[in-house]
């Protein structure tokens, strides 16, 4: 049982990896629509899709006889609250492998979607549907979340039902290495928001944001960018943060119940009558860590969570960009951000969803800083020098980002331009 802070610290220490065994894990979400009526698929339709994916070796994950996801080898497809689906990829050695994994998954998915007359939209926010139009599903925890989350953030339900993101998971070699990587990742949040913005349309209209998804996450319960994340974070003060975080839900007799009256420390101290004063297991600690919705977070690895979902042109570029920095050129990147004022970074974070690459930071704009950081990432990928079978290194995956910098146009700009020409919904779907 987890009953003291040292056990949480030990949990994070157990995540320490050897320098030669650092992995990358990529997760990305997709909206699935019915082609005939441009409406999000319901749970019944999604289970048909899951059934067809069995042909590719995927196996069902069930909760009370309901299929709530699929697994194959070391990866999963998970079911999100509004029937978005997420690939949680395996822990792989490099971006070549991660990108190949995504390519194989999307190939399988598209075969099935064509059979069912479904289509994908790869965007940070649903560009078509109203919140009231989104179908739900029987995954139990979402019922509690739907009820309680809005109390802590006005746009929490939009987050649950109408957003999709891309996530990179990276390892650390020591507590000090974690502190450095986590600090850089949090300083880079405004850049990741602006550079990977891809949610400029909502409800078939201009959202007046480049990343409406990021705006929503800023107004989400348990989310945001805590100021102390931009300072010296170690395992102990992150553990204290975890202990003080309210519980999102609890499990009692196989059912999910609200945990909003309690913080995790109450759980550790055995003070929750509704669950007979039991204390959390390590698995329940892991679940709690996954309900902290900050821009970046710690489990037994670091999760970077500030990028909008996007199509194939940029799906691999976000993970490559951050991998080049965090694994290939960490110290040079830290040298750039060490002079940045914390309050200016937080202001840029608040402004980036709406102002995008024109967001001011330290007397420049995020376009300037994105260019600086991108070149540092490129050197990092060169330093890694991990080649594919054709002798090409991971640098190729950030070509898309250099085009963004050169043209001063993100995916959000392109989406808005294409759709605004004739407001044809077909322009919103993956081609």
Secondary structure by P-SEA (a helix, b strand, c coil): ccccaaaaaaaaaaacccccbbbbbbbbbbbbbcccccccccaaaaaaaaaaacccbbbbbbccccccccccccbbbbbcccccccccccccccaaaaaaaaaaaaaaaaaaaaaacbbbbbccccccccccccccccccaaaaaaacccccccccccccccccbbbbbbbbccaaaaaaaaaaaaaaaaaaaaaacccccccccccccccaaaaaaaacccccccccccccccaaaaaaaaaaccccccccccbbbbcccccaaaaaaccccccccccccaaaaaaaaaacccccccccbbbbcccccccccccaaaaaaaaaaccccaaaaaaaaccccaaaaaaaaaaccccccccccccccaaaaaaaaaaaaaaaaaaacccccccccccccaaaaaaaaaacccaaaaaaaaaaccccccccccc
